Amino acid sequence: MNEEQQRQQEARDGKAAWHRFGPYVSDRQWGTVREDYSPDSQPWTYTTHDMARSYAYRWGEEAIGGVCDEHQFLCLAPAFWNGQDPILKERLFGLSGPEGNHGEDVKELYYYLDSTPTHSYMRMLYKYPQHAFPYDWLVQENARRSRQKSEFELLDTCVFRENRYFDIFLEYAKAGPEDLLLQITVHNRGPQEAPLHVLPQVWFRNTWAWGYTTQVPQLRVQSDGAICVDHTSLPALHLYYDQPDGQAAEALFCNNETNAQRLYDSPGTTPYCKDSINDYVVQGQRAGINPERQGSKAAVHYQLNVPAGESRTVRVRLAAPGLADPFADFAAILNQRKAEADTYYQELQTGIDSPDARTVQRQALAGMLWNKQFYYYDVAEWLRGDPALPKPPDSRWHNRNHTWQHLNNADIISMPDKWEYPWYAAWDLAFHCIPLAMVDVDFAKNQLHLLCRDWYMHPNGQLPAYEWKLEDVNPPVHAWATWRVYKICQKQSGKGDTVFLESIFHRLLLNFTWWVNRKDRNNRNVFEGGFLGLDNIGVFDRSAPLPTGGYIEQADGTAWMAMFALNMMRIALELARTNPVYQDLASKFFEHFLYIAHAMTNMADQQIDMWDDEDGFYYDVLNTPENGRFPLRIRSMVGLIPLFAVEVLDTNTLQDVPRFVHRLNWFLDHRPELAALVSRWQEPGKGQTHLLSLLRGHRMKLLLRRMLDEAEFLSEYGVRALSRYHLEHPFVFQREEGVNAVVDYEPGESTTSLFGGNSNWRGPIWMPMNFLLIESLQRFYHYYGPEFKVEYPTGSGSYCTLLEISQALTERLTSLFLRNEAGQRPCFGPDKQLQNDPNFKDYLLFHEYFHGDSGAGLGASHQTGWTGLIAKLLQPRHPDE
């Protein structure tokens, strides 16, 4: 057991709270639903980036590379000023949702480079221009561009010309659970000496301005020059700050309170407002700095001059009082934690021979660990408003999230992207847990538990989708993730955590029942479910009433439920090994699966099936009051999702569950019309296995023929979300007289504003869907074995096993990030600086999705969340997986 694993064990046993401090500060708090108290539910305009430096947040904090305790009482993060900008660089800049041609997009360059699971060592990089940051240019140029043009990014401006920028590396190391070191190393990449103000800042989240307490925590200077941290919920702490090269650093104090004069032209409660440090450093206004050197926000002000090609370092330490020389062992501790991180990852990456692959995986996992966030949202309190503030408008009780008053979240949660999506999403989180389980299986299990808690899950059994619309419907992948994390844990420890499995299973029973009762409109086992993660892949917003009237019988919604049923069956069978009562529940879900399979493939009474045998594809079916039922012939990921509903049971498993086998055989004998829909039960496959799937061999081959066709779904970098067939053959639907809705192949950014922001499922490559396809092919291979082969790619004349195809798809996906023979990474696109500059080419971004033809990264740039699945794909496959 290495040192990092020992720390994890100490945390698991309750001996040391190694997770108490971590990177739990959001990259963006402004423009979130939590901070929105507007009458018209417009979060993007209620709080803006321009307001952020002056506005005291109600529900959380934001920073660049910030850390805080697990309840976010105290935050620590750096700020910078290059002497040119109009404001202090305290937070990352980006466009709001309505701004620009794609909106909701961070316009900065920063990279999460390293982290251990306990955050005993962390490292990130922020690239800060020496010229004035082009705030207005980024907004104006993006507003000018249409959706047919690419986004205008920071690298498209001239601010990095002649390498006139700083590489600012942040390194955190823990000497103990409550002893945190921060080293800020500034590299001048430009040709001339350049000034830089560096300000490590420490502050308290504002918990006192809302009328619930009068107790205000305090920061104040001690006689030894350290800053004392006085908070009743925290241990005694001091922030020690170094004096590099004999330079005197200045401690500045104000309060984390709103500047009401600036924002609302009204007097506030203090002259020492949140933005006073900004005003002092940038404008020289000292009136807002507390002369008594105390407050709820403080900064240590360093003024550096960094010669060309050289670096300068700033160090602070948050630790217990009484350290005689807090920096005597600073370098040794930092180096030791870095070496321990190297050892930890060296052992984790056993079997990965390529140094480049190890770099990609380590940064992917670093992004997963850095994207943790303290997420606080009490809906009932948010709706009521706070005693010390004006009452919110009555319209709030009829607007967003008013039916979720039970929801009260205050936890460390894995975010999709702490700037672009600084709130959890139910199905994103399920995917996050797979790579997270590789490094911290306890945290992964905790995340899956959270969404099933009474204060998250709706009393009716629905899981919360995301804060913009808690009642929206995400694909039901929670059971799948629970089973996968259970198996990863079993592989790591040698035994399965059935307590974890059983506790979530009981909550998922409620969720499954919600789906059956709420999303099966006509009780025919045909499901709807809103957008189901597929955004604008279709002609309609499936979360809204259809303009045609009627409803859509969703091939993907129904297939997701078939997958859900099989996942629940498999969990029940595992629990039945020690508790026979679960055999009956396993039977229930087996029968559910067969009824769903029947609904998808045998609607003879309606004369329209979701499956089209001529096309070899599944389609949604539109049901309208005037025109009846007809298929929407769009070749999209919707038609591939039925591949996900597959389970293979081996004879050994069935030997442990005789009641299940007895009921199963009775059901198949007495419901032959259902039994005929799935692969023949009485004919075991390779190694005495039995297959449950929506597809038998013939249909699967037809579907794979489409999926593996490079003229349709198969890209050089994975499986596209929409067939390239629609580039030349758009799907056109007449919504009303003279008004058509069109779906065509869009390999890059979306040209429609149907879902706003960066939403686009019309062609790009999505890591989570490809990951599920790869897993499904592996399970099919487990049944069919090496004799069953499919042409790959379609039309090539080369035939491969399903396992070989899954491996080939894995190679296509990993090639997005790995250097090719020309030394280029496809995810960087055509940008020469990213591809070739030694200060760029090995720093990776993990985008939301990837261009369907070139592989260039698109959408949210730090969505390590589900794109972090690349870490799992790079790991050598275990024989049992």
Secondary structure, DSSP 8 states (H G I E B T S, - for coil): --HHHHHHHHHHTTS--TTSEES-SBS--TT-STT---TT--HHHHS-HHHHTT---SS--B-SS-EEETT-SEEEEEEEE-SSSSS-B-S--EE-TTSSSS-SEE--EEEEEEE-TT-SEEEEEEEEESS---HHHHHHHHHHS-TTS----GGGSSTTGGG-EEEEEEEEEEEETTEEEEEEEEEE-SSS-EEEEEEEEEEE---STTSS-----EEEE-TTS-EEEE-TTS--EEEEE--GGG---EEEEE-S---HHHHHSS--S-SS-TTHHHHHHHH---TTS-TTSEESEEEEEEEEEE-TT-EEEEEEEEE-TT-S-TTSSHHHHHHHHHHHHHHHHHHHTTT---HHHHHHHHHHHHHHHHTEEEEEEEHHHHHH--TTS----GGGGGSTTTT-TT-EEEEEEE-SBTTTB-S--HHHHHHHHHHHHHH-HHHHHHHHHHTTSTTTS-TTS-----TT-TTS-----HHHHHHHHHHHHHHHHSS--HHHHHHHHHHHHHHHHHHHHHS-TTSSS----TTTT-GGGSSS-TTS--TTSSEEE-HHHHHHHHHHHHHHHHHHHHHHTT-TTHHHHHHHHHHHHHHHHHHHH--TTTT--SEETTTTEE-EEEEETTTEEEEE---BGGGTGGGG-EEEEEHHHHHT-HHHHHHHHHHHHH-HHHHTTSS-TTS--TTSEEEEES--HHHHHHHHHHHT-TTTTEETTEEBSB-THHHHS-EEEEEETTEEEEE---SSS-S--SS-TT---SS-B-HHHHHHHHHHHHHHHHHH-TT-EEESSTTSS-EEEHHHHHHHHHHHHHTTTS--TTS--GGGTT-HHHHH-TTTTT---B-SEE-TTT--EESSTB-HHHHTTHHHHHS---TT-
